[in-house]
């Protein structure tokens, strides 16, 4: 008897185009524990390098659209750390490479223990913020 739902339970990694997997291997050859998500023909790889989480988003042709890396608070640029200190305690940071732009996403906890996410450009200017 054939199991009609067998395709539902197949690993998503088998659905990732070869060009995408090849480009991930070329750009991040030491990536470990790779987990794939697919949304609207964007292939997102969540993986670890040197025990730090990274996320890379690819087109189905294997072009890198965006790349994120978790940062320790002390790895943030001084201008961003300085601005963040006026808002509260830095919980974590992420550097985002998107095309030729470099952005920083920072989660900050204020003295009431509310958490906010701030998006900075490379110069340290706040582009966006909201309550989490």
N, C-alpha and C positions, 0 to 999 in steps of 0.2 A: 504494500500500500504506500502510495506517495504522500508525503507530508506537505500539504498545500502552503504552509507558512514558512517553509524552510528559508526562503529568501529574506524574510524579516530578520532572522536570527544570524545571518552571515555577518562576519566582521566588516565594519565600515572600511577598514584599511584595504580590503580587496577592491573597493570601489574608487580608490584614489588613483588618478591617472599616472602613468609611468613618468611623464615629464615632471609632474609635481614632486613625486618621490625622489626623482633624480636630482632636481634642483635643491630640495631640502638637504640631501646628502652632500651635494657640492658646496653649499653655503655653510652648513653646520655638520661637518663630518663626524664629530664626536657626540652628536645628540643622543640622549638616552631617554628611555621610557616615553616614546612618542605616542601621543594620543591624537586622533584626527576627529575633527568636526567638519561637516559640510553644510553650508548655508548659501543658497542662491548662487551656485556655481563658484563660491569662494571656499577654498580648502585651507582650513586652519589647523596647523600643527602646534600642539602644546607639548613641550619637551623640556629636558633639563640639560644644561651645560655647567659643569663644575658645581653641581648641586643647586643651581639657581634656575628658576622657572623662566622660560622664554616662550613667546608665541609668535608664529610667523604665518601670514596670510598670503596665499597664492591664488592666481587665476588658474583656470583649468589648463592653460598652456604652460604653466610652470613659472610665470612671472611673479616675483616677489612684490606684493602690494604694500605690505606693512609688516613691521617687525617690532616686538615689544620685549623688554627685559626688565625684570624686577630689580630694584636698587635698594640698598641699605640707605637709610636717611643721610648718613655721612657721605654718600657718593653723589648726592645732588649738588649742582653748582651753588656756589656761595650766595649768589644773588637770589636764588629761589629759596634756599634755606633761611636767609635773612627775612624775606617777605613772609614765609610760612611761620616763622617764630612769632610774628605779630598776630597770627590767627589762632595759634595753639600748638599742641604737640604733634610733630610729624610721626605718623604711624608707619607709612611706607611710601615708596615712590616707584614710578615706572618711567623708563625712557621709551619714547615711541619714535621710530623712524618711518616716515610716510612720504615717499617720493623724495624730494630734496629738503623736506621739513624735519626738524627735530623738535619734539614736544616732550613735556614732562607732566605726568599725572601724579598728583600727590594727595594722599588721604591724611587729613588733619583732625585731631580730636581737640575740642575746646574744653574750657574749664567745667562745663556742664555735662561733659562726656558725650556731646553730640558729635557725630562724624560728618565731615564734609569732604567732597572731592573737588580739587582745584586742577585746572588745566593751564599750564604755562607754555609760552613759546620759548625759544632758545635764549632770548634776551631776558627772560624772567618776568615778562608781562603776563598778568592773569588774563586768560582768554574766556574762561568759563568757570563757574562753580555751582555746586548744588549740595543739598543735604542728602546724606545716604540713609 
